[in-house]
Amino acid sequence: MPAVPVRDALQEIWSIGGGDHRALETVTLTGAEPALPGSFAVGTMAQATIAASALAAAEVWRVRGGAAQTVAVDMHHAAVEFRSERYLRVPGVEMRGWDAVAGLYKTGDGRVVRLHTNFPHHRDGMLALLGAKYTHESVATKLEGWQGEAFETAAAERGLVATMTRSPEEWAAHGQGQAVAALPLFEVLKIGDAPPRPIGAGTRPLDGVRVLDLTRVIAGPVCGRTLAAHGADVLQVSSPRLPFMAQLVMDTGRGKRAAYVELAETSGRATLRELAQTADVFVQGYRPGAIAAHGFAPEQLAEAAPGIVCVSLSAYGHQGPWSGRRGFDSLVQNANGLNIAEAQAAGFTDGRPKELPAQALDHGSGYLLATGAMMALKRQREEGGSWLVRVSLAQTGHWFWRLGRLGADGLSAKDPGLEDVAAQLETTPSGFGEMTAVRHAGRLSATPPHWARPSVPLGSHAPVWSSGPSA
């Protein structure tokens, strides 16, 4: 299947979000595939999702009385932003790679499994499950005594993160693959009645919009970073007990303040409840049911804060046998056949999977989350109500399949290094030192996106709303 035209992909996103098709006429898209080396249309996905989020910001600006403006996105810049974590540089700070035992292994039945052990509790749990030492060799030896699917199931039952490599056909026949195929790309749902919230004065689309960002790793944080780029007051809330990846915090923390709140404690839940009562958007990306167990399900938030927009990210979607499982981009693309298809296109003959040239499901989902959040905000201001936006990595992956393939030209494309993306980088102060990072690819003519606050270490601020960029 040849690659879908970018405008068709953008139109589909815009339609699902409830956008007026006439707004699409204001969008200019430049560049062409292949943007990154691979057989899948990563550039198309990047350009379409980033353009959708930028157009949503322009629509919010229009609703609050702002002047009409145009949107422009270059495909190659968008593809670079889909790998923003790769290009981040802070002098004197070492960018951490994968954990020593993360990666691909063969099991005793000849299947391949991928382990994600980048967080210490996942690593330690995996070693305990296998009875292995903390070496690649020890883990490989222990996995020879397992069957692939049995290991995948055992890991999931312990709350660990691993998937067996599947072909596209296997995923299509799997219960979770079938459940995901029956879902739309994402959802924007009205979940309660509430009057429209007033829109105050401002110079940017999301000025005065308060966003609670309870997300980690890439997809959810990219959503918050995008909302911050359009002026939102984004408060990133995390637990001091949870591990994190420093370079991801640096990259996706731009534009945000960062506070610690411990939901395992009564006082922490009370603090978050108080923040949520005056929030406009509540974004969460924890395992399905985890945040609801603390009293912050969308329906509970809509009752406590009528008119709120709840934004929910999951790995595999809200339906199907895997709906409660944890997951990461690398594991989803390993399970849903993308990696096998990429390996076959590259001519691999040993059954070894091949990763996509970017964490495309993560970044794509992040911009879909931001698009949905802003479209829900627009509809709230126009018609009232409380809203729920649902996105999953697996649903994004299913849509990514439908964007088509590039063929041999894609695989031979240049893999852009740091020296190739200088025009897309900016250097600014941060709470970690001088930071060089990728600029936002979505350009708006009247309200250019930018980050008014520097990236800072987690827990740098008190868990209270700010009154301005310097607060």
Secondary structure, DSSP 8 states (H G I E B T S, - for coil): -B---HHHHHHHHHHHTT--GGGGGGEEEE--S-SSSSSB-HHHHHHHHHHHHHHHHHHHHHHTT-----EEEEHHHHHHHTTHHHH-B-TT-------TT-EEEE-TTS-EEEE---SHHHHHHHHHHHT--SSHHHHHHHHTTS-HHHHHHHHHHTT--EEE---HHHHHHSHHHHHHHTS-S-EEEEEE----------SSTTTT-EEEEE--TTHHHHHHHHHHHTT-EEEEEE-TTS---HHHHHHHTTTEEEEE--TTSHHHHHHHHHHHHT-SEEEE-SSTTTTGGGT--HHHHHHHSTT-EEEEEESS-SSSTTTT----HHHHHHHSSHHHHHHHHTT--SS-----SS-HHHHHHHHHHHHHHHHHHHHHHHH--EEEEEEEHHHHHHHHHHT-B--HHHHTS----GGG-GGGEEEE--TTSSEEEE--S-EESSS----SS----TT-B-SS--SSTT-
